[in-house]
Amino acid sequence: MKEKQIQARIKEILSDERLSYKTATVFANAPLAMIQLQMETELHTLQKVLGVELTDIKALRKEK
């Protein structure tokens, strides 16, 4: 992937509202838990490739 493609994918991941949902568990909502894990992993991997600061996922989520 080129840098612009990586940045576009990061923007796409961050704009997905499922990432901001309260952290799902495999017991309560397994599909969402897997999606959130995949999104967080891909986001951090792409950010590491670019050498930028990692996004604080907990700050994005609506958790109390």
C-alpha positions in Angstrom: 0.0 0.0 0.0 1.1 3.5 -0.7 1.1 6.2 2.0 -2.0 7.8 0.6 -3.8 4.5 0.5 -2.8 3.8 4.1 -4.0 7.2 5.3 -7.3 6.7 3.5 -7.8 3.3 5.1 -7.0 4.8 8.6 -9.6 7.5 7.9 -12.1 4.9 6.9 -11.5 2.8 10.0 -11.8 5.9 12.3 -15.0 7.0 10.7 -16.7 3.6 11.3 -19.1 4.1 14.2 -18.6 0.5 15.4 -15.2 1.5 16.7 -16.8 4.0 19.1 -19.3 1.6 20.5 -18.7 0.3 24.0 -16.2 -2.6 23.9 -18.1 -5.8 23.0 -17.4 -9.1 24.6 -17.6 -12.5 22.9 -20.3 -13.4 25.4 -22.5 -10.5 24.8 -21.9 -9.8 21.1 -19.3 -12.0 19.5 -19.5 -10.6 16.0 -19.1 -7.0 17.1 -16.2 -8.0 19.4 -14.4 -9.7 16.5 -15.0 -6.6 14.2 -13.7 -4.2 16.9 -10.6 -6.3 17.5 -9.9 -6.5 13.7 -10.4 -2.8 13.3 -8.2 -1.9 16.2 -5.5 -4.2 15.1 -5.5 -3.0 11.5 -5.6 0.7 12.6 -2.6 0.3 14.9 -0.7 -1.8 12.3 -1.2 0.9 9.6 -0.2 3.6 12.1 3.0 1.8 13.0 3.8 1.4 9.3 3.5 5.2 8.9 5.4 5.8 12.1 2.7 7.9 13.6 1.3 8.0 17.1 -1.2 5.3 17.9 -4.9 6.3 18.4 -6.2 5.8 21.9 -9.2 3.5 21.2 -10.5 3.8 24.8 -10.9 7.6 24.3 -13.0 6.9 21.2 -15.4 4.5 22.9 -18.5 5.4 24.8 -17.5 3.6 28.0 -18.2 4.5 31.6 
